[in-house]
Amino acid sequence: LTRAGSSQANEIGGLILQDRADEWRNEFTTEDIIEFTNHEILSIRRASWQAAEKMVTRLRMEVSLLIRALDAKWQDSREFWREFFRTKFTAAELTPEILVAICDSVKDETQKFGRDLLLHYFKEENGVEYLIKLSEHPSVAMQFFATNYLENYAAGSPDKLDKLAP
């Protein structure tokens, strides 16, 4: 029903998915959740959110796939996923690679969210890695962030600057 050509059928499919999210959570893949969260029918998007709430443990193991949900087509989905990442994930899942991948988004709001997460989960031992990867980003906002980050992280520390040399 969620893939039918009729919006009425989609709506019914979304309502059924919402009603059965707890039962069917083991049937949904991360790709299904991303597909549902990008659907034009609100009931299907809501079903993705309900299913995600029931699948936190599994989604923590698939965070590298799930970061695509942060760039969902719909604002309500993007807001849900930002809150989900903020509240359901920890530093264990939000590794430097994942945080940089979030910052690599093409959406400005997702890049900002990635920068906020990076600052929240910052660890000194990852400073050089963040700086190198973020300074290569084509976005002016990300380059500005990297510049400010450099000033705050490496100012007055020649040993940190030496690590950045090619």
C-alpha positions in Angstrom: 0.0 0.0 0.0 2.9 2.4 0.7 4.1 1.9 -2.8 0.8 2.1 -4.6 0.1 4.8 -7.1 -2.8 6.1 -5.1 -2.4 8.6 -2.3 -5.4 7.1 -0.6 -3.8 3.7 -0.6 -0.6 5.2 0.7 -2.5 6.9 3.5 -4.1 3.6 4.5 -0.7 1.8 4.3 0.8 4.5 6.6 -1.9 4.1 9.1 -1.5 0.3 9.1 2.2 0.7 9.5 1.7 3.0 12.5 -0.7 0.6 14.1 1.7 -2.3 13.6 5.0 -0.6 14.1 5.8 -2.6 17.2 5.0 -5.9 15.7 6.7 -5.3 12.4 9.8 -3.5 13.6 12.0 -6.6 12.9 10.7 -6.7 9.4 11.9 -3.1 8.6 15.4 -2.5 7.3 17.2 0.8 7.8 16.6 1.4 4.1 12.9 0.9 4.6 12.9 3.5 7.4 14.7 6.0 5.2 12.3 5.3 2.3 9.3 5.8 4.7 10.8 9.0 6.2 11.1 10.5 2.7 7.5 9.6 1.7 5.2 12.4 0.7 2.4 10.9 2.8 2.6 12.0 6.5 1.2 8.8 7.9 4.0 6.9 6.3 6.6 9.3 7.6 5.1 9.0 11.1 5.2 5.2 10.8 9.0 5.5 10.1 9.4 7.6 13.2 7.4 5.1 15.3 9.3 2.2 14.0 12.6 3.9 14.6 11.7 4.4 18.3 11.2 0.7 18.5 14.4 -0.1 16.7 16.9 2.1 18.5 19.4 -0.7 19.3 19.5 -2.0 15.8 19.7 1.6 14.3 22.7 2.3 16.6 24.5 -0.4 14.8 23.6 1.0 11.4 24.2 4.7 12.0 26.4 5.0 8.9 23.3 4.2 6.8 20.8 6.1 8.9 22.6 9.4 8.6 20.9 9.7 5.2 17.6 10.3 7.1 19.0 13.6 8.3 18.7 14.9 4.8 15.1 13.7 4.3 12.9 15.5 1.8 10.5 16.8 4.5 11.2 19.2 7.3 9.2 17.2 9.8 11.3 14.2 9.1 14.6 16.1 9.4 13.5 17.6 12.7 12.5 14.1 14.0 15.9 12.6 13.0 17.9 15.4 14.5 16.2 14.9 17.8 16.6 11.1 17.4 20.3 11.5 16.9 20.6 14.0 19.8 18.8 11.8 22.3 19.3 8.2 21.2 23.0 8.1 20.1 26.1 8.5 22.2 29.8 9.1 21.4 30.0 5.3 20.9 27.9 5.6 17.7 28.8 9.2 16.8 32.4 8.5 15.9 34.6 11.1 14.2 33.9 9.4 10.8 30.1 9.6 11.4 30.3 13.2 12.6 32.3 14.3 9.6 29.9 12.4 7.3 27.0 14.4 8.8 29.0 17.6 8.2 29.5 16.5 4.6 25.8 16.8 3.9 24.7 19.1 1.1 22.0 20.6 3.3 23.1 23.6 5.4 20.8 22.7 8.3 22.4 19.2 8.4 25.9 20.6 8.2 25.1 22.9 11.2 23.7 19.9 13.1 26.9 18.0 12.3 29.0 20.9 13.6 26.9 21.1 16.8 27.3 17.4 17.4 31.1 17.6 16.7 31.5 20.3 19.3 29.4 18.3 21.8 31.4 15.1 21.3 34.8 16.6 20.6 37.7 14.7 21.9 41.2 16.1 21.9 42.7 13.0 20.3 40.5 13.5 17.2 41.2 17.2 16.8 43.7 16.8 13.9 41.4 14.4 12.1 38.5 16.8 12.3 40.5 19.7 11.2 42.0 18.0 8.1 38.7 16.6 7.0 36.6 19.7 7.6 39.1 22.0 6.0 38.7 20.1 2.7 34.9 20.7 2.7 33.7 22.8 -0.3 31.1 24.7 1.7 32.2 28.2 2.8 30.3 27.7 6.2 32.3 24.5 6.8 35.6 26.2 5.9 34.8 29.1 8.2 34.0 26.5 11.0 37.3 24.8 10.3 39.2 28.1 10.5 37.5 29.0 13.8 38.1 25.5 15.0 41.8 25.8 14.1 42.1 29.1 16.0 40.5 27.6 19.1 42.0 24.1 18.9 45.6 24.8 17.7 46.4 28.4 18.6 49.6 28.6 20.5 50.3 24.9 20.1 53.0 24.3 17.5 52.9 20.5 18.1 49.2 20.4 16.9 50.1 22.6 13.9 53.0 20.3 13.0 50.5 17.4 12.8 48.7 19.3 10.0 51.7 19.7 7.8 51.7 17.5 4.7 
